[in-house]
Amino acid sequence: MLVYNKDYIHDIDHSMRGMINETGICRKNTRSKADDGAIRRKSLMLLLVNLLVGAQAFITNNNDEYQVWLTTGDGSKKLRREAPCLRTPNGHGHSVWVDRTKRRQTMEGFGASLTNAAAYVIFHSSNRHLIMRDLFGNSLDDLGVSFLRLVMGASDFQGVNPYTYDDLPNNHNTDFDLNHFSIDKDRAFVLPIVKEARSINPNLRILATPWTAPAWMKTSHNMFGGELNGGGQYLEAYAKYFVRFIQAYQAEGIHIDYLSIQNEPLLSRNDYPTMVINVDLMKTFIRDHVGPQFRKGNINTKLIVYDHNWSDSWYPEQLLSDSSVKQYVSGVAWHGYDGNHDVPGGFHNKHPDVGMFFTEISGGGWDTNFASTLTWDSRIIFIGQTLNWAKAVGLWNLALDENHGPRVGVGGCNDCRGVITVSNGWYTKNVEYYAMGHLSRFVRPGAVRLQTNTFGWDELRSVAFVNTDGSTVIVVQNPSTSNSASFSLDLDAKHYQYDNLPPQSVVTFVK
């Protein structure tokens, strides 16, 4: 259970023990009468403070109320702690019910992608450690990132020129034995950020994802665009590349929990690292190379496939239709740039033994309205994807600078927005920070989603979880652009009334 001010209460209580006996009566003293009045006044004051703090402890530990955090669409309140939501004899308005007997997926976490650019701007900030504590800490003032998508090498957001872990001077040469393999370029600022994140949050889950293989492994001989070479030696070398990466990071004390085979395997661009792996080649690669090499090397990192839009679900469907491929696959990752957001839910119904992961969507200059972005991110992504069985939900860049970068040596999105913006050493929390925070701050890895009821599209959206410590988290969003919403939380044969959730606002309840 979440308990607040516990250390403060203990410290004050301990200071009183020297002045108050076990019955709560001040001990007789041997000081002069001149001092007696002052001591009695001090004793009475400390006793009153102790009683007040004790009352606060009772309030925050009362099992008949939920603690409340609110973000309003107008931006006037951002993850603001509000008055508790009390138990009431009856409820009115909408009924948000939670069924504890219907337990759904176990959560891995919430977070964003650590691109080269994100690591660069955080690492070079004079407030790096403060930023890291805010992002990865577990206090009620921190974001609580618990799921980190780590870009393997280069993407379209770079603090330095793009690279892979086995680059050759001449991309028409080969290195099938990976004699040139090295993660040394990550040591400049990527590895230090990952290590600091893991030290702050030891339970951080990490998903590693490549945007491209080394250029010499591709038919185009270029990191930008093209296809993976389907020759057996190339596939075997690329599978070994993954093993070497996982082992190299493990040697640095960083366990890679998940590996996504390829980011957006249907996309080829000539202005930043991308690579196409057609579905038949992906089957061969997983079945005959990556899967067997992982087993042979006792690699317990779990494999994720697809990592692309809702719109092309045929791709992972074809992969999983082959049982010799499916045996190696732990999950499917989805992006939200195209297609219907409910697709993962239908996919889960066909493949309930395969985990759903949502791994990328970005905010940006195309929508700078706080209310509409908060509404979309809450309704479609953080609430919507967990309702569609996502075990983890991640946004795109964890951090960018004030110029939507850096983007050294690459093209791509020129107005994307990070979860935070780092500028002149300091940082700004963007709307994505608050949308994520309503879940990431309170829902811990290992939490289980509980069944909740549904409403009309423009009415309430809700999702509920129970953490491993038994605490319950309920998130409710009001997507209406004009109407406030009143509702009761109905669970455990009790009612907890909440009135007037403003339009385009989201609220989290914790008990």
C-alpha positions in Angstrom: 0.0 0.0 0.0 1.1 3.6 -0.6 1.9 5.4 2.6 3.0 9.0 2.7 5.1 11.0 5.2 6.0 7.8 7.0 9.6 8.8 7.7 8.5 12.2 8.9 6.0 10.8 11.2 8.6 8.4 12.7 11.1 11.2 13.2 8.7 13.4 15.1 7.4 10.5 17.1 11.0 9.6 18.1 11.7 13.1 19.2 8.7 13.1 21.5 9.8 9.9 23.3 12.2 11.8 25.4 9.5 14.1 26.7 6.4 11.9 26.9 6.0 8.6 28.7 4.1 5.6 27.4 0.8 6.9 28.8 1.3 10.2 26.8 1.9 12.3 30.0 4.9 14.6 30.2 7.5 13.3 32.6 8.2 15.2 35.8 11.3 17.3 35.5 13.8 18.8 37.9 14.4 22.1 36.1 13.7 25.5 37.8 10.3 27.0 37.8 11.6 29.7 35.5 12.2 27.0 32.8 9.1 25.0 33.6 6.6 27.1 31.7 8.8 27.2 28.6 9.2 23.4 28.7 5.5 22.8 29.1 4.7 25.1 26.2 7.3 23.3 24.0 5.9 19.9 25.2 2.4 20.9 24.4 3.4 22.2 20.9 5.2 19.0 20.0 2.3 16.9 21.3 -0.1 18.9 19.1 2.2 18.5 16.1 2.4 14.7 16.7 -1.4 14.5 17.0 -1.8 16.4 13.7 0.8 14.2 11.9 -0.9 11.2 13.3 -4.2 12.4 12.0 -2.6 12.8 8.6 -1.2 9.3 8.7 -4.7 8.0 9.5 -6.2 9.9 6.6 -3.6 8.6 4.1 -3.9 5.1 5.3 -7.7 5.0 5.6 -8.9 2.0 3.6 -12.2 3.8 2.8 -10.7 6.4 0.5 -8.6 6.7 -2.7 -5.8 9.1 -3.2 -6.3 11.3 -6.3 -4.1 12.8 -8.9 -5.6 15.0 -11.6 -4.5 16.5 -15.0 -6.9 18.9 -16.6 -7.2 19.5 -20.3 -6.6 23.2 -19.8 -3.3 22.5 -18.3 -4.0 24.3 -15.0 -3.4 21.0 -13.1 -0.7 18.6 -14.1 -0.6 15.4 -12.1 -1.8 17.5 -9.2 -2.6 15.8 -5.9 -6.2 16.4 -5.0 -8.4 15.7 -2.0 -9.1 12.0 -1.4 -12.1 10.3 -3.0 -14.2 9.1 -0.1 -16.4 6.2 0.3 -20.1 7.1 0.0 -23.3 5.3 0.7 -24.4 5.6 -2.9 -23.0 6.7 -6.3 -24.4 8.9 -9.0 -23.5 9.6 -12.6 -21.6 6.9 -14.4 -20.7 3.7 -12.6 -17.0 2.7 -13.2 -16.9 -0.8 -11.9 -13.9 -3.0 -11.3 -14.1 -6.8 -11.2 -11.2 -8.2 -9.1 -12.0 -11.7 -10.1 -11.3 -11.1 -13.8 -7.6 -10.7 -14.0 -6.1 -9.9 -17.4 -2.4 -9.4 -18.5 0.5 -8.9 -16.2 2.2 -5.5 -16.9 5.9 -5.1 -17.9 5.9 -1.3 -17.6 5.5 2.1 -19.2 8.1 4.3 -20.9 9.7 5.5 -24.1 12.6 5.0 -26.4 16.2 5.8 -25.6 17.4 6.9 -29.0 20.9 8.1 -29.5 19.6 11.7 -29.5 17.7 11.2 -26.2 20.7 9.7 -24.5 22.9 12.6 -25.9 20.7 15.5 -24.6 20.3 13.9 -21.2 23.9 13.0 -20.7 25.2 16.4 -21.7 22.7 18.3 -19.5 24.2 20.0 -16.4 21.1 18.6 -14.6 21.5 15.1 -15.9 21.2 13.3 -12.5 18.1 15.4 -11.6 16.5 14.5 -15.0 17.3 10.9 -14.6 15.8 10.7 -11.1 12.7 12.4 -12.3 12.3 10.1 -15.3 13.2 6.7 -13.6 12.6 7.3 -9.9 9.8 5.6 -8.0 8.7 8.4 -5.7 5.3 10.1 -6.1 7.1 13.1 -7.6 8.8 11.0 -10.4 7.6 9.8 -13.7 8.4 6.2 -12.9 9.6 4.9 -16.3 9.8 1.1 -16.0 10.0 0.0 -19.6 12.8 1.3 -21.9 13.1 0.7 -25.6 16.8 0.9 -26.4 17.8 1.7 -30.0 20.6 -0.6 -31.1 23.0 1.7 -32.9 21.4 4.4 -35.1 17.9 5.6 -36.0 16.5 8.9 -37.3 17.5 10.7 -34.1 21.2 11.0 -33.6 23.5 13.0 -31.3 26.5 11.7 -33.4 26.8 10.3 -36.9 24.9 7.0 -37.4 26.6 3.7 -36.7 26.1 0.0 -36.1 28.2 -2.4 -34.0 30.1 -3.9 -36.9 30.9 -1.1 -39.4 33.5 -1.7 -42.1 35.6 0.9 -44.1 34.3 -0.7 -47.3 30.7 -1.9 -47.1 31.3 -4.3 -49.9 33.6 -6.3 -47.7 32.3 -8.9 -45.2 33.0 -9.8 -41.6 31.1 -13.1 -41.0 33.1 -13.9 -37.9 32.3 -10.4 -36.5 35.9 -9.6 -35.8 35.1 -5.9 -35.9 32.1 -6.1 -33.5 32.2 -3.5 -30.8 29.7 -1.6 -28.6 32.4 1.0 -27.8 30.5 3.9 -29.5 27.7 3.3 -27.0 30.2 3.9 -24.2 30.3 7.6 -24.9 26.9 8.4 -23.5 24.3 5.6 -24.2 25.7 3.1 -21.8 26.2 5.6 -19.0 22.5 6.6 -19.3 21.3 3.0 -19.4 23.4 2.1 -16.3 22.2 5.1 -14.4 18.6 4.3 -15.3 19.0 0.7 -14.1 20.7 1.9 -10.9 17.7 4.2 -10.1 15.2 1.6 -11.1 16.6 -2.0 -10.7 13.3 -3.4 -12.0 13.6 -1.5 -15.3 12.7 -3.7 -18.3 14.7 -3.1 -21.5 13.7 -3.9 -25.0 16.5 -3.6 -27.6 15.6 -2.8 -31.2 17.8 -2.3 -34.4 16.8 0.0 -37.2 19.3 -1.7 -39.5 21.9 -4.4 -39.8 25.5 -3.3 -40.6 25.6 -2.0 -44.2 27.7 -5.0 -45.4 24.9 -7.4 -44.4 22.4 -5.6 -46.7 21.8 -5.9 -50.5 22.1 -2.1 -50.7 25.4 -2.0 -48.9 24.0 1.1 -47.1 22.6 1.7 -43.6 19.9 3.9 -45.2 17.2 1.7 -46.8 17.5 -1.6 -48.6 17.0 -5.2 -47.5 18.7 -7.7 -45.4 20.8 -10.1 -47.5 19.1 -13.5 -47.4 22.2 -15.5 -47.9 22.8 -18.1 -45.2 26.2 -16.7 -44.1 24.6 -13.3 -43.7 21.7 -14.5 -41.7 23.9 -16.6 -39.5 26.3 -13.6 -38.9 23.3 -11.3 -38.1 21.9 -13.8 -35.6 25.4 -13.9 -34.0 25.4 -10.1 -34.0 22.3 -10.2 -31.7 24.0 -12.7 -29.4 27.2 -10.7 -29.2 25.2 -7.5 -28.4 23.3 -9.2 -25.6 26.5 -10.6 -24.2 28.3 -7.3 -24.4 25.6 -5.5 -22.5 25.4 -8.3 -20.0 29.2 -7.9 -19.4 28.4 -4.2 -18.5 25.8 -5.3 -16.0 22.8 -4.6 -18.2 20.4 -7.4 -18.9 18.4 -7.1 -22.1 14.9 -8.5 -21.3 13.5 -8.4 -24.8 14.9 -8.1 -28.4 12.8 -6.9 -31.3 14.2 -8.4 -34.5 13.6 -5.3 -36.6 12.0 -1.9 -36.2 9.4 -1.4 -38.9 10.5 -4.3 -41.2 8.3 -3.0 -44.1 9.9 0.4 -44.3 12.8 1.5 -46.4 14.0 5.2 -46.4 17.1 6.6 -48.1 17.6 9.4 -45.5 18.0 7.5 -42.3 18.7 3.9 -41.1 16.0 1.5 -42.1 15.8 -2.1 -43.4 13.2 -4.3 -45.0 12.9 -7.9 -44.0 10.1 -9.6 -46.0 7.9 -11.9 -44.1 9.3 -15.1 -45.6 12.9 -14.1 -44.9 11.9 -13.1 -41.4 10.5 -16.6 -40.9 13.7 -18.2 -42.1 15.8 -15.8 -40.0 13.9 -16.6 -36.7 13.4 -20.3 -37.3 16.8 -21.3 -38.6 19.2 -18.7 -37.1 18.1 -16.4 -34.3 16.0 -18.9 -32.3 18.6 -21.8 -32.5 21.5 -19.5 -31.7 19.7 -18.1 -28.6 19.0 -21.6 -27.4 22.5 -22.8 -28.1 24.0 -19.8 -26.3 21.5 -20.0 -23.3 20.3 -16.5 -24.1 17.1 -15.9 -22.1 16.3 -12.6 -23.8 12.8 -13.0 -25.2 12.1 -12.3 -28.9 9.6 -9.8 -30.1 8.4 -9.4 -33.7 6.9 -6.9 -36.1 7.4 -3.5 -34.3 5.3 -1.7 -36.9 1.8 -0.2 -37.4 -1.6 -1.6 -36.5 -2.4 -1.4 -40.2 -0.4 -4.4 -41.4 -1.3 -7.1 -38.9 -1.0 -9.7 -41.7 2.7 -9.6 -41.2 2.9 -10.9 -37.6 -0.1 -13.2 -38.4 1.9 -14.9 -41.1 4.8 -15.3 -38.7 2.8 -16.9 -36.0 0.9 -19.1 -38.3 4.2 -21.1 -38.6 4.6 -23.1 -35.4 8.3 -23.6 -36.1 8.7 -19.8 -35.9 6.1 -19.2 -33.2 8.0 -21.4 -30.7 10.7 -18.7 -30.5 8.4 -15.7 -30.3 7.2 -14.1 -27.0 5.4 -11.1 -28.2 4.3 -8.7 -31.0 5.1 -5.0 -30.9 2.8 -2.4 -32.4 3.2 1.2 -33.5 0.3 3.7 -33.7 1.0 5.7 -36.9 -1.5 3.9 -39.1 -4.5 1.5 -38.6 -7.1 0.8 -35.9 -6.0 1.0 -32.3 -8.1 -2.0 -31.4 -6.2 -4.4 -33.7 -3.9 -5.8 -30.9 -7.0 -6.8 -28.9 -8.3 -8.9 -31.8 -4.8 -10.3 -32.4 -4.6 -11.3 -28.7 -7.9 -13.2 -29.0 -6.3 -15.3 -31.8 -3.0 -15.7 -30.1 -3.6 -15.4 -26.3 -0.2 -17.1 -25.6 1.7 -14.3 -27.3 2.3 -11.0 -25.4 1.1 -7.6 -26.9 3.5 -4.7 -26.6 2.9 -1.1 -27.8 6.3 0.4 -28.5 6.0 3.7 -30.5 4.0 6.8 -31.1 5.3 10.4 -31.1 3.8 13.7 -30.4 5.0 16.7 -32.4 4.5 20.0 -34.0 1.4 18.8 -35.8 -0.5 19.0 -32.6 0.6 21.4 -29.9 -2.7 21.6 -28.1 -2.4 20.3 -24.6 -6.0 19.1 -24.3 -6.2 17.2 -27.5 -2.9 15.5 -27.1 -3.6 14.5 -23.5 -7.0 13.1 -24.7 -5.6 11.1 -27.6 -2.6 9.8 -25.7 -4.8 8.8 -22.7 -7.7 7.4 -24.7 -5.9 5.6 -27.5 -2.5 4.8 -26.1 -2.1 4.5 -22.3 -5.7 3.4 -21.5 -6.6 2.1 -25.0 -3.6 -0.1 -25.5 -3.7 -1.6 -22.0 -7.3 -2.4 -22.6 -6.2 -4.1 -25.8 -3.8 -6.4 -23.8 -0.6 -4.5 -24.1 1.9 -5.6 -21.4 4.0 -2.5 -21.9 3.3 0.9 -23.5 6.1 3.1 -24.8 6.3 6.4 -26.6 9.0 7.4 -29.1 11.8 9.7 -27.9 12.3 9.9 -24.2 13.9 13.3 -24.6 14.8 15.7 -27.4 16.2 19.2 -27.6 14.4 22.5 -28.3 15.0 22.0 -32.1 13.3 18.5 -32.2 16.6 16.8 -32.3 19.5 16.4 -32.5 19.5 14.6 -35.9 23.1 14.4 -36.9 23.6 12.9 -40.3 20.0 11.7 -40.8 16.7 12.9 -42.1 13.3 11.9 -40.9 10.9 13.6 -38.6 11.8 17.3 -38.2 9.1 18.3 -35.6 8.8 15.3 -33.3 8.5 16.0 -29.6 10.1 14.0 -26.8 8.5 13.2 -23.4 10.7 16.0 -22.1 12.5 18.8 -23.9 16.1 19.5 -22.7 17.3 23.0 -23.4 20.3 24.9 -21.9 20.8 22.2 -19.4 17.2 22.4 -18.0 14.2 20.5 -19.1 10.5 20.9 -19.8 7.9 18.3 -19.1 5.7 17.9 -22.2 2.1 16.7 -22.3 3.3 13.2 -23.0 5.0 13.2 -19.6 1.6 13.8 -17.8 -0.3 11.3 -20.0 2.2 8.6 -19.2 2.6 9.6 -15.6 -1.0 8.8 -14.8 -0.1 5.1 -15.2 3.7 4.9 -15.0 3.9 6.6 -11.6 1.5 4.2 -9.9 1.4 1.0 -11.9 4.5 -1.1 -11.2 6.0 -4.0 -13.2 4.1 -7.2 -12.2 0.8 -5.4 -11.8 -2.2 -7.2 -13.2 -5.0 -5.4 -15.2 -8.5 -5.9 -13.8 -11.6 -6.0 -15.9 -13.5 -2.7 -16.0 -16.7 -1.7 -17.9 -16.9 0.3 -21.1 -18.8 3.4 -22.1 -19.6 5.3 -25.3 -16.7 6.7 -27.4 -17.2 10.2 -26.1 -18.0 9.1 -22.6 -15.6 7.8 -20.0 -12.6 5.5 -20.6 -11.2 3.6 -17.6 -8.6 1.0 -16.8 -7.7 -0.6 -13.4 -4.7 -2.6 -12.0 -3.7 -4.3 -8.8 0.0 -4.0 -7.9 2.0 -6.8 -6.4 1.8 -5.0 -3.0 -2.0 -5.2 -3.2 -2.5 -1.5 -4.0 -5.2 -0.7 -6.5 -4.8 1.9 -9.3 -7.8 3.1 -11.4 -7.4 5.6 -14.2 -10.4 7.4 -15.6 -10.5 9.8 -18.6 -13.2 12.2 -19.7 -12.7 12.6 -23.5 -15.6 15.0 -23.9 -14.6 18.4 -25.3 -17.5 20.2 -23.5 -19.0 18.3 -20.6 -17.7 17.5 -17.1 -18.4 13.9 -15.9 -19.4 12.6 -12.5 -19.1 9.0 -11.6 -18.6 6.5 -8.8 -15.9 3.9 -8.5 -17.8 0.7 -7.7 -15.7 -2.2 -6.4 -15.4 -4.4 -3.4 -19.2 -3.8 -2.8 -18.4 -0.1 -2.1 -18.9 3.2 -3.8 -16.5 6.1 -4.1 -18.0 9.2 -5.6 -16.1 11.6 -7.8 -17.8 14.7 -9.2 -17.0 17.0 -12.1 -14.0 15.6 -13.9 -13.4 18.4 -16.4 -13.6 17.9 -20.1 -10.5 16.3 -21.8 -9.0 15.5 -18.4 -7.7 12.4 -16.7 -7.6 11.3 -13.1 -5.8 8.5 -11.2 -7.1 6.9 -8.0 -4.8 4.9 -5.8 -5.5 2.9 -2.6 
